[in-house]
Amino acid sequence: MAEPPSHFRAQARRKVGFVASLASAQDSSDTKVRVVDIGLGGARIEPRTNVFVGDRVVLTVTVPEFWEPLVLTARVAWTSRDAAGVMFLHEEDAGLGKVFEILVNR
């Protein structure tokens, strides 16, 4: 019998390798990160920067198919030694449609 998954995710994610910058309210400077995977609900970024669970952040993602960077407001959902997960706050930006485009076209 198969083991149940140890982690539940409400929305599926796609593996990507986008270059991005991450800015938090605690640290006004942008930090270069890589978006490892992305979904309608959030993304995994590497490396983990100076952010902590609950921090509000702005993730600015360079997507090759888009003319302009994708700017997403998020909250840090989890951190590990080398990565962090962010949950998108879609009520505050228009990025949901663009994230959907990424999921459909990749």
C-alpha positions as a Markdown table, in Angstrom:
| # | Residue | x | y | z |
|---|---|---|---|---|
| 1 | Met | 0.0 | 0.0 | 0.0 |
| 2 | Ala | 1.3 | 3.4 | -1.0 |
| 3 | Glu | 2.2 | 6.0 | 1.7 |
| 4 | Pro | 0.0 | 9.0 | 1.8 |
| 5 | Pro | 1.6 | 12.2 | 0.7 |
| 6 | Ser | 3.4 | 14.0 | 3.5 |
| 7 | His | 2.4 | 17.4 | 2.1 |
| 8 | Phe | -0.9 | 18.7 | 0.7 |
| 9 | Arg | -1.0 | 21.5 | -1.8 |
| 10 | Ala | -4.3 | 23.0 | -2.9 |
| 11 | Gln | -3.0 | 24.0 | -6.4 |
| 12 | Ala | -0.6 | 22.1 | -8.7 |
| 13 | Arg | 2.8 | 23.7 | -9.4 |
| 14 | Arg | 4.9 | 23.7 | -12.6 |
| 15 | Lys | 8.7 | 23.4 | -12.5 |
| 16 | Val | 10.3 | 26.6 | -13.9 |
| 17 | Gly | 13.6 | 28.3 | -13.6 |
| 18 | Phe | 12.7 | 32.0 | -13.7 |
| 19 | Val | 15.1 | 34.7 | -12.5 |
| 20 | Ala | 13.4 | 37.0 | -10.0 |
| 21 | Ser | 14.0 | 39.6 | -7.3 |
| 22 | Leu | 12.5 | 39.5 | -3.8 |
| 23 | Ala | 11.8 | 42.5 | -1.7 |
| 24 | Ser | 10.4 | 42.4 | 1.8 |
| 25 | Ala | 9.0 | 45.2 | 4.1 |
| 26 | Gln | 11.8 | 44.3 | 6.6 |
| 27 | Asp | 14.6 | 44.7 | 4.0 |
| 28 | Ser | 14.0 | 47.4 | 1.4 |
| 29 | Ser | 16.7 | 46.0 | -1.0 |
| 30 | Asp | 15.9 | 43.5 | -3.7 |
| 31 | Thr | 17.6 | 40.1 | -3.5 |
| 32 | Lys | 18.1 | 38.0 | -6.6 |
| 33 | Val | 16.4 | 34.6 | -6.4 |
| 34 | Arg | 15.3 | 31.8 | -8.7 |
| 35 | Val | 11.7 | 30.6 | -8.9 |
| 36 | Val | 11.9 | 26.8 | -8.9 |
| 37 | Asp | 8.2 | 26.1 | -9.2 |
| 38 | Ile | 5.0 | 28.2 | -9.5 |
| 39 | Gly | 1.3 | 27.6 | -9.2 |
| 40 | Leu | -1.8 | 29.7 | -8.8 |
| 41 | Gly | -1.3 | 29.7 | -5.0 |
| 42 | Gly | 2.4 | 30.3 | -4.7 |
| 43 | Ala | 6.0 | 29.5 | -5.6 |
| 44 | Arg | 9.2 | 28.0 | -4.2 |
| 45 | Ile | 12.2 | 30.2 | -4.4 |
| 46 | Glu | 15.9 | 29.5 | -3.9 |
| 47 | Pro | 18.1 | 30.4 | -2.2 |
| 48 | Arg | 16.3 | 31.3 | 1.0 |
| 49 | Thr | 16.9 | 35.0 | 1.6 |
| 50 | Asn | 16.6 | 37.0 | 4.8 |
| 51 | Val | 12.8 | 36.3 | 5.1 |
| 52 | Phe | 10.7 | 34.6 | 7.7 |
| 53 | Val | 7.4 | 32.9 | 7.9 |
| 54 | Gly | 4.6 | 35.5 | 7.8 |
| 55 | Asp | 6.7 | 38.2 | 6.1 |
| 56 | Arg | 5.0 | 40.1 | 3.4 |
| 57 | Val | 7.1 | 40.2 | 0.2 |
| 58 | Val | 7.0 | 41.4 | -3.4 |
| 59 | Leu | 8.3 | 38.9 | -6.0 |
| 60 | Thr | 9.3 | 40.4 | -9.3 |
| 61 | Val | 9.6 | 37.6 | -11.9 |
| 62 | Thr | 11.3 | 37.7 | -15.3 |
| 63 | Val | 9.2 | 35.5 | -17.6 |
| 64 | Pro | 10.8 | 35.1 | -21.1 |
| 65 | Glu | 7.4 | 35.2 | -22.9 |
| 66 | Phe | 6.2 | 38.4 | -21.1 |
| 67 | Trp | 7.1 | 41.9 | -22.2 |
| 68 | Glu | 7.0 | 43.2 | -18.6 |
| 69 | Pro | 8.2 | 41.6 | -15.3 |
| 70 | Leu | 5.4 | 39.8 | -13.4 |
| 71 | Val | 5.0 | 41.5 | -10.0 |
| 72 | Leu | 3.3 | 39.4 | -7.3 |
| 73 | Thr | 2.6 | 40.3 | -3.7 |
| 74 | Ala | 3.0 | 37.3 | -1.4 |
| 75 | Arg | 3.4 | 36.1 | 2.2 |
| 76 | Val | 6.2 | 33.7 | 3.2 |
| 77 | Ala | 4.5 | 30.4 | 4.0 |
| 78 | Trp | 7.5 | 28.3 | 4.9 |
| 79 | Thr | 11.3 | 28.4 | 5.0 |
| 80 | Ser | 14.1 | 25.8 | 5.0 |
| 81 | Arg | 17.8 | 26.1 | 5.1 |
| 82 | Asp | 18.1 | 26.7 | 1.3 |
| 83 | Ala | 14.6 | 27.6 | 0.1 |
| 84 | Ala | 11.4 | 29.4 | 0.9 |
| 85 | Gly | 7.8 | 29.1 | -0.1 |
| 86 | Val | 5.5 | 32.0 | -0.8 |
| 87 | Met | 1.7 | 32.2 | -0.9 |
| 88 | Phe | 0.4 | 34.8 | -3.4 |
| 89 | Leu | -2.0 | 37.4 | -2.2 |
| 90 | His | -4.0 | 37.8 | -5.4 |
| 91 | Glu | -6.5 | 40.2 | -4.0 |
| 92 | Glu | -3.9 | 42.9 | -4.2 |
| 93 | Asp | -2.5 | 42.5 | -7.7 |
| 94 | Ala | -3.5 | 41.4 | -11.1 |
| 95 | Gly | -1.0 | 38.6 | -11.4 |
| 96 | Leu | -3.4 | 35.7 | -11.2 |
| 97 | Gly | -4.1 | 35.8 | -15.0 |
| 98 | Lys | -0.4 | 35.9 | -15.8 |
| 99 | Val | 0.4 | 33.0 | -13.5 |
| 100 | Phe | -2.4 | 31.0 | -15.2 |
| 101 | Glu | -0.8 | 31.8 | -18.6 |
| 102 | Ile | 2.5 | 30.3 | -17.3 |
| 103 | Leu | 0.7 | 27.1 | -16.2 |
| 104 | Val | -1.2 | 26.7 | -19.4 |
| 105 | Asn | 1.8 | 27.4 | -21.8 |
| 106 | Arg | 4.5 | 25.4 | -20.1 |
